[in-house]
């Protein structure tokens, strides 16, 4: 579907990031990691695939296509763009006077900083993400979005914004406010987030009736029956989102255990020293 506004926005973001990254890479040492632009490209490409490809048209006829579209927004595009840590590059794409003005919005005590810090706290971000996910899958809200272009755009914006909030405390991109969240808390946060989205996906997949009237029409030759389409869409939500969440959990655990200090090694013959005394064991 031709959406010139979205095309222009994605192109502007891509060009701004590329220009800022180039300027920053020429001034920064060590060099900015090459994989950050790659992740930016993957994130913007996922947005384009979800919103500009034939998948957007198919989403009005097949529930499973709509769920794939949502997964691209919340489980691919949002975490990829946050992992790219784009703030520095985007700031360097601006002229100096604009960088200074944006920087003033992020200093301690600035209203924008305070609001964003509140929104990205784990309890707030988790509830916002879960609320957006469940609300837009209520049948009347879902049908309203399918029937009105503006409402559909609002739905996609809500999913993407909710996913940005959800992934923010896990990934911790710039600007960073306060200390990083302990990896254990991030694991619990991700697992509970995966459980609530899995509950929604499985409840849709297991429904004995078609929940959304727009997909209730009899299929054409060789097409999916409405209930089969709905069940497959629920599985995509459960399996696709859950797979990304569990991959993030494994990466967090690997990073946590790989950064722990190894146990100090003792020199041979020192095992018995200090027994019966309060002296600390020798290294």
C-alpha positions in Angstrom: 0.0 0.0 0.0 1.4 3.4 -1.0 1.9 5.5 2.1 4.0 8.5 1.2 4.1 9.9 4.7 5.6 6.7 6.2 8.0 6.4 3.3 9.3 9.9 3.8 9.5 9.5 7.6 11.5 6.3 7.3 13.8 7.8 4.7 14.4 10.9 6.8 15.3 8.8 9.8 17.6 6.6 7.8 19.4 9.5 6.2 19.7 11.4 9.5 21.1 8.3 11.3 23.6 7.6 8.5 24.8 11.3 8.4 25.1 11.4 12.2 26.8 8.1 12.5 29.4 9.2 9.8 30.1 12.4 11.6 30.3 10.7 15.0 32.5 7.9 13.7 35.1 10.4 12.4 35.3 12.1 15.8 34.9 9.2 18.3 37.6 6.9 19.5 37.2 4.0 19.7 35.2 3.9 16.5 31.4 3.5 16.7 30.6 -0.3 16.3 29.6 -1.3 12.8 26.7 -3.4 14.1 24.8 -0.4 15.3 24.1 0.9 11.8 23.2 -2.7 10.8 20.7 -2.9 13.6 19.2 0.5 12.6 18.8 -0.8 9.1 17.2 -3.9 10.4 14.8 -1.9 12.5 13.8 0.5 9.8 13.5 -2.4 7.3 11.2 -4.2 9.7 9.0 -1.1 10.0 8.9 -0.8 6.2 8.0 -4.5 5.8 5.2 -4.2 8.3 3.7 -1.0 7.1 4.6 -0.6 3.4 4.7 -4.1 2.0 1.8 -6.3 0.7 1.6 -7.7 4.3 -0.3 -4.5 5.2 -2.9 -5.2 2.6 -3.1 -8.9 3.5 -3.6 -8.0 7.2 -7.1 -6.9 6.3 -8.0 -10.3 4.9 -6.0 -12.7 7.1 -5.7 -12.6 10.9 -2.3 -14.5 10.8 -0.9 -11.8 8.5 -2.1 -9.1 10.9 -0.3 -10.9 13.8 2.9 -11.2 11.8 2.7 -7.5 11.2 2.3 -6.8 14.9 5.2 -9.1 15.7 7.5 -7.2 13.3 6.6 -3.9 15.1 6.9 -5.1 18.7 9.4 -8.0 18.6 11.8 -7.0 15.8 11.7 -3.3 15.0 11.5 -1.9 18.5 14.3 -3.9 20.1 16.5 -3.6 17.1 16.3 0.2 17.1 17.0 0.4 20.8 20.0 -1.9 20.5 21.3 0.4 17.8 21.4 3.1 20.5 20.6 5.8 18.0 20.4 9.0 20.1 24.1 10.0 19.7 24.0 9.5 15.9 20.7 11.4 15.5 22.0 14.2 17.6 25.1 14.5 15.5 22.9 14.8 12.4 21.6 18.1 13.8 23.4 21.4 13.6 25.2 22.5 16.7 22.5 24.9 18.0 19.9 22.2 17.7 22.0 19.7 19.6 22.4 22.1 22.4 18.6 22.7 22.6 17.8 19.0 22.6 20.5 18.4 25.2 18.8 20.9 27.5 15.7 18.7 27.4 17.6 15.8 28.9 19.5 17.5 31.7 18.7 16.7 35.3 15.4 18.3 36.4 14.1 18.9 32.8 10.4 17.9 32.5 11.0 15.7 29.4 13.7 13.8 31.3 11.5 13.3 34.4 8.5 12.1 32.3 10.5 9.7 30.2 12.2 8.3 33.3 8.8 7.7 34.9 7.4 6.0 31.8 10.4 3.7 31.4 10.4 2.4 35.0 9.8 -1.4 34.8 6.3 -1.5 36.5 5.0 1.4 34.3 6.5 0.1 31.1 5.3 -3.5 31.7 1.7 -2.4 32.4 1.6 0.0 29.5 2.8 -2.7 27.1 0.4 -5.3 28.4 -2.5 -2.9 28.4 -1.9 -1.8 24.8 -1.5 -5.4 23.7 -4.7 -6.6 25.3 -6.8 -3.5 24.6 -6.3 -3.6 20.9 -7.2 -7.3 20.7 -10.6 -6.7 22.3 -13.0 -7.4 19.3 -14.7 -4.0 19.1 -11.3 -2.2 19.2 -9.8 -4.6 16.7 -12.7 -4.1 14.3 -12.6 -0.4 14.7 -9.0 -0.4 13.7 -9.6 -2.6 10.7 -12.4 -0.4 9.5 -10.7 3.0 9.8 -7.3 3.9 8.4 -6.6 6.5 11.0 -7.5 4.0 13.8 -5.3 1.4 12.2 -2.4 3.8 12.2 -3.1 4.7 15.8 -3.1 1.0 16.7 0.3 0.4 15.0 1.7 3.5 16.7 0.4 2.3 20.1 2.0 -1.1 19.6 5.3 0.3 18.6 5.4 2.9 21.4 4.4 0.3 23.9 7.1 -2.0 22.7 9.7 0.8 23.0 8.7 1.4 26.6 8.8 -2.3 27.3 12.2 -2.9 25.8 13.8 0.3 27.2 14.6 -0.9 30.7 15.9 -4.2 29.3 18.3 -2.8 26.7 19.1 0.5 28.4 19.9 2.8 25.5 20.9 6.4 25.8 19.9 8.7 27.4 20.5 6.6 30.6 18.8 7.9 33.7 20.2 6.3 36.9 21.7 2.9 37.4 21.2 0.0 35.1 18.6 -2.5 36.2 20.0 -5.7 37.7 20.1 -8.6 35.2 18.0 -10.8 37.5 15.2 -8.2 37.6 15.4 -7.9 33.8 15.0 -11.7 33.4 11.9 -11.7 35.6 10.5 -8.7 33.8 11.0 -10.4 30.4 9.6 -13.8 31.5 6.5 -12.3 33.0 6.1 -10.1 29.8 6.4 -13.2 27.7 3.8 -15.0 29.8 1.1 -12.4 29.5 1.6 -12.1 25.7 1.5 -15.9 25.5 -1.7 -16.0 27.5 -3.3 -13.6 25.0 -2.0 -15.6 22.0 -3.1 -18.9 23.4 -6.5 -17.6 24.4 -7.1 -16.4 20.8 -5.8 -19.7 19.3 -8.0 -21.8 21.6 -11.2 -19.8 21.0 -14.0 -22.0 19.7 -15.6 -19.1 17.9 -14.3 -16.5 15.4 -13.6 -13.4 17.5 -13.3 -10.9 14.7 -16.1 -10.5 12.2 -13.9 -9.2 9.5 -12.2 -12.6 9.2 -15.4 -14.7 9.4 -16.1 -14.9 5.6 -15.8 -18.4 4.1 -12.4 -19.0 2.6 -11.8 -19.3 -1.1 -10.5 -22.5 -2.7 -7.5 -23.7 -0.8 -7.7 -20.9 1.8 -7.6 -21.1 5.5 -10.9 -21.5 7.4 -11.6 -18.6 9.7 -11.0 -20.6 12.9 -7.8 -22.0 11.4 -6.6 -18.5 10.4 -7.4 -17.3 13.9 -5.6 -20.2 15.6 -2.5 -19.8 13.5 -2.5 -16.0 14.2 -2.6 -16.8 18.0 0.3 -19.2 17.6 2.3 -16.6 15.8 1.8 -14.2 18.6 2.6 -16.8 21.2 5.6 -18.4 19.5 7.1 -15.4 17.7 7.0 -13.0 20.6 7.9 -15.7 23.1 11.0 -16.8 21.0 12.3 -13.2 21.0 11.7 -12.8 24.7 13.5 -16.0 25.6 16.4 -15.2 23.3 16.8 -11.9 25.2 16.6 -13.9 28.5 19.4 -16.2 27.4 21.6 -13.3 26.3 21.0 -11.6 29.6 22.0 -14.7 31.5 25.1 -15.3 29.3 26.2 -11.7 29.8 25.6 -11.8 33.6 27.5 -15.1 34.1 30.3 -14.1 31.8 31.0 -10.9 33.6 31.2 -12.4 37.1 34.6 -12.4 38.7 36.1 -15.9 38.7 36.9 -17.4 42.1 40.4 -16.6 43.2 42.8 -19.4 42.6 44.9 -20.6 45.6 48.6 -21.5 45.2 49.5 -25.1 45.6 50.2 -26.1 49.2 48.2 -23.3 50.8 45.0 -25.3 51.4 45.8 -26.1 55.0 47.2 -22.7 56.1 45.3 -20.7 58.5 43.1 -23.6 59.8 42.1 -23.0 63.4 43.0 -19.3 63.1 41.1 -16.2 62.2 43.5 -15.4 59.4 42.0 -15.1 55.9 43.2 -17.7 53.4 46.1 -16.7 51.2 45.4 -15.9 47.6 
